[in-house]
Amino acid sequence: MSLHCKKFLPILFLLFRFYVHANEEPVTDLYHFNYYLANPAVAGANDCTYAMFGTSFNWVGMDNAPMTQLLAVQTRLQRGVGLGGYVFNDRNGYMLQQGLQFTTAYHINLTENQKHTLKPEEKRQLSFALSGKVFNRSFSSDFTPQNPNDPVYFNMSPVWAFNTNAGIYYVSYGFFTGFSAYNLLPMKMWDSSVNDTEPYLPMTFRFLIGNKFNTGLEGSIEPSMMCKADVNGVIDLDLNLKYAHEFESGNNSAWWLQASYRNSFETNTIYNKKIFAMTGFTRSKFHFGYSFGLDLNKLRSHNYGTHQLMLGYTFCRVKHFCR
């Protein structure tokens, strides 16, 4: 075995371990650009139709590093009904995953006098949602197991599977919070007859809380926190601070900056800390966002960070970034 392969084997193990413990991450790791990706109850929470394309390149510079493409759409119908959905494609090492989700949400307007507004700082609302999702996992065609007779590999049949997610979301004059649960149906990661070695897809919970404070002069500060935990005891905590500023009052154009810190409380993990720097702008109905993430661990010396890109379009005029 070449020296290059020997160095890469531990990385492959990390990619597989990351894939098993954080199966939803290819999609939910882009939640900074769209809260719907972390909580289905956000679908249609704004009186707006919003479409977003997102892509993520993790651990740039490493062979077969994780990469994801995503297209998400959400809208608000009459009588408080919201709809949302996304399709995604993900490659993590030699493992491939494709899937889609469809969401139905219901929003209860709690604003005084039932006033409808596009400004989140002038709205009180309680939202509920249920999602169905289908997805497929497989190995890429260029993957060859070390043991050609490995029963684990040859019994892992790529099939389409179904699961459900649910969420609740509340906003009140700039304050927002939500709780979501993913993978409500128990199921194996693969359709495999090797039941002793095949892991379960973990049920995962997410809690989001934050508040937007207007600073005057068309600016605002938005601190927030996202906590993710699964039934295997993996806990991730994100601390976020965002600043947004309008170019000119009333012209639907603004720019924003955000700093985020992530820490995992999983025992003996080597990818437990990460920082993100993000920026973006809104111009009329168009949105753009970029994020750079850097590992604060041994992986830092093996890659050039994580890069995420977002392009969005709203089919209505909003004052600030619609997410």
Stockholm file with secondary structure:
# STOCKHOLM 1.0

chainA/1-323         MSLHCKKFLPILFLLFRFYVHANEEPVTDLYHFNYYLANPAVAGANDCTYAMFGTSFNWVGMDNAPMTQLLAVQTRLQRGVGLGGYVFNDRNGYMLQQGLQFTTAYHINLTENQKHTLKPEEKRQLSFALSGKVFNRSFSSDFTPQNPNDPVYFNMSPVWAFNTNAGIYYVSYGFFTGFSAYNLLPMKMWDSSVNDTEPYLPMTFRFLIGNKFNTGLEGSIEPSMMCKADVNGVIDLDLNLKYAHEFESGNNSAWWLQASYRNSFETNTIYNKKIFAMTGFTRSKFHFGYSFGLDLNKLRSHNYGTHQLMLGYTFCRVKHFCR
#=GR chainA/1-323 SS CCHHHHHHHHHHHHHHHHHHHTTTHHHHTTGGGCGGGTCGGGTTCSSSCEEEEEEEECSTTSTTCCEEEEEEEEEECGGGEEEEEEEEEEEETTEEEEEEEEEEEEEEECSGGGCCCSCGGGCEEEEEEEEEEEEEEEECTTCCCSSTTCHHHHTCBCCEEEEEEEEEEEEETTEEEEEEEECCSCCBSSBCSCTTTCCBCCCEEEEEEEECEEEETTEEEEEEEEEEEETTSCEEEEEEEEEEEESSTTSSEEEEEEEEEEEECCTTCSSCEEEEEEEEEEETTEEEEEEEEEESSGGGGGCCCEEEEEEEEESSCCSSCCC
#=GC SS_cons         CCHHHHHHHHHHHHHHHHHHHTTTHHHHTTGGGCGGGTCGGGTTCSSSCEEEEEEEECSTTSTTCCEEEEEEEEEECGGGEEEEEEEEEEEETTEEEEEEEEEEEEEEECSGGGCCCSCGGGCEEEEEEEEEEEEEEEECTTCCCSSTTCHHHHTCBCCEEEEEEEEEEEEETTEEEEEEEECCSCCBSSBCSCTTTCCBCCCEEEEEEEECEEEETTEEEEEEEEEEEETTSCEEEEEEEEEEEESSTTSSEEEEEEEEEEEECCTTCSSCEEEEEEEEEEETTEEEEEEEEEESSGGGGGCCCEEEEEEEEESSCCSSCCC
//
